[in-house]
């Protein structure tokens, strides 16, 4: 299931949560002040926003993760490939490598990855 996209500030906020969860909202205010210079109201606004998006849960001032970093990054990557390369992994790979040579080890790892995901 794909979730609502995270914008840059939201993603940075979620990184703080992913690194510290479960975390008390008061402690999260301190962490966000230190990391971003945010006021208490800004942090509480982001807590509300991320709760509404379904990324976190606020239960008695304890913030817990509902969507992990791996899942969020996977969804963002799929979205990026879809938008930028029309969903083509090959086009993304070609653009990324831009004609550079890859090692035998890298080629074997790519072959293994492709074999695992090859359409049956």
N, C-alpha and C positions, 0 to 999 in steps of 0.2 A: 504494500500500500504506500503510495507516494504522499508526502506531506507538503504543506505549504512551504514555499521556498524561504530560506533564511537570507536576509539582507546582511551586509557586511558587519554592521554594529551588532545585530542579533547573533551572528555567528561568533563574534568575539566574546559576547556575553555568555553564550552557551559554552565556550571553551573554559571560562572561569567555573561555570557550574559543573561541567564534565570532570574537571580536575579536582573539585572539592565536594561534590555531592555524596551523601546528603549533607546539606548545609543549612544552618539557621539563617533566616532572612537578614537578621541584624549583622551577622558575620559576612553575608554576601554584600551588604551595603559597604562594609569596610573594605572588602576585596575589590569591589568596583571603584571605590574612591581611589584606592591605591593604583589600580591598573589603568583607569580611564579618567580619573578626576571627576567622577560623577557625583552628583548630589543624591541624597537619600531618595528624593522623589523620582529621579530618573531611574534608579535601580528598581523601585517599586512599580513604575510604569512598565519596565521591561519584564519584570516577573509576571505582571498581568498579561502582557502581550504574548509571552512565550507559553503561558498557561492556556490562553485562548487558542494558540496555534497547536497545542497538544504536545509540546516538547518537554514540558515540566509539569510537576504537580506541587501545589502549595498546601500542605496539610499541617495546620497548627504552627505556622511560621517555619516549617521545615521544608526546604525545597529539594525535591527528588527528581531524577531523570526518568522520563517516559520514553524518549527516543535517544538512543546512544549515538556517540560520535561516529562510529563506523557506518551506521545506517544513514545518518544525515549526510555524511561525505559521499556515500555511494549514490544516494539520490541526487545530490548536487552534481556529481560527475556525469551521471546518465543525462541529466537535464542539459549540462554543458555540451556533451557530445551530440545530443539531439539538436540543440539550437545552432551550434557552431559548425557541425560536420554532417548535418542531416541524418544523424544516428549511425553514421558509418565509422566503425572502429578502425577500419583500414585507412580511411582518409585522416582520421585523427593521428594514427600512428605515423603515417607518411609525413604529416605536417610536423609532428614532434621531432622525428629523427632528421628530417630535412636533408636526406642524402648521406648522413653520417654512417659509418660502418659500425656494426655491432659485433661483439665478441661471440665466439662459438658458444660459450656458456649462456649468454643472453639469448642467442638464437634457440638453444635447446629449451630454455625456460619459457620462451614465447610459444614454441611448438607444443610444449606440455600444456600451457594455458589454453591454447587453441583447441587441442585435442579434448580437453576437459569440457569445453563449452560448445564443441562442434554440434551442429544440428544432426540429430539422429535420423 
